[in-house]
Amino acid sequence: MIVRKNISIDQYYVDKLQPFLEKNNGNLSAAIRDAIEISSRVMEGKEAVNAETYVNNVPGNAEIRNKLIEKDEFILVHRSMLEWFVKNTSGLLIDESTIYELINPYKFIKIPEIIHHLNILNEKLGWNIKVSAECQGEPETGAVILTLSNGNPYFREHLAHGVALYLAKQMKLDVQGLYSRSNVTKLYLKRFNYLNYEKVPGGLEEHFGSMDGTYREIRKKPDFWRNLIHLYRQHNYQRISMNKKIFESLVSGRMPDVADIARDFEFLAGKPPDAFTLSEHIMIFKELYLTDNIGSDIEVSTEKGREYIKLIYEYSDEKVRECITQYYSNMLRALCYPFVATSSPNLILFDFGKGSDSCDDKKPDFFDPDFVDPDFVDPDFVDPDFVDPGSLIP
């Protein structure tokens, strides 16, 4: 939290802040923060320091930065502009070759070496970020917790992203969790067994590359996505998106094949239906329903023994409502969990109740009225070509 106050300072005190002002290029707020930091250290008795000692390394760092700027390795960027750039590229993965420009994979091969290098780099950049690592077991084989403290929170996350990508590619450490607050960012990493070198592991993509695949597709077909987004916005999202085979079946008056529906579900989930629990199925179904945009809203419960899905729609035609009920019943039947389906003019309820989590115990109570069981024998049926052998005996 940033607290802004109007304060009055005599020239006498401004003169005392001069070393800090020089260090921070005349930024009074930054100079006061540095002075407070020095005072707090002295008050806590942790170290005896003075302003002259504190800023002794400033000319050296400034000289290093100037040389790097002359070599075109560094450029001067306004802080606000860089912050805007980092915020608005969040969710896009940093290019691997860019990270290797900052961390040489042939030079820094152990975690302590990487941490030391990052702290020196931060000092040169003037980002004021401190990086530390806590290893559980062997650093290159066990779990690692990286802590990035102080500095700008957006710059910290950007740095954490780069380090996580480097560790994923070079040490096969995937991101298990990310904890971020105003003054600290913690990155939890754990060893994973296999990595296709062309891809990034799931944890890294989830925490730092959630929009990367989307932007790749937009770059492939920019006109298509631009027009599609324009249409959705113009129609206030009153449009439907579905698989072509499913659309063809519905238009022809047939129910889509259950195998096609299951395949559609598998494409979204990335795994076959039997790889998920009922609760996971319900959340994936919710995502698919909202993406199809056939209905207007959905309500779900994943509480054990009280699982249900409630679909809300705005169709007045009874035949349309029946078709929607049948369509989603077939989709849920493909997941192989028992349910009871009930409908009313504006909603459909799929109640999984306290049914078994296995389709081997019970099939869904909702059934297709046009379905004919090949093993079913009607006891009242009489074959007209049947001849009773007893009638042939005189």
Beta strands, then each sheet from edge to edge (+ up, - down):
strand 1: 130-136
strand 2: 143-149
strand 3: 173-180
strand 4: 184-191
strand 5: 297-301
strand 6: 307-312
strand 7: 340-344
strand 8: 347-353
sheet 1: 1+ 2- 4+ 3-
sheet 2: 5+ 6- 8+ 7-
end
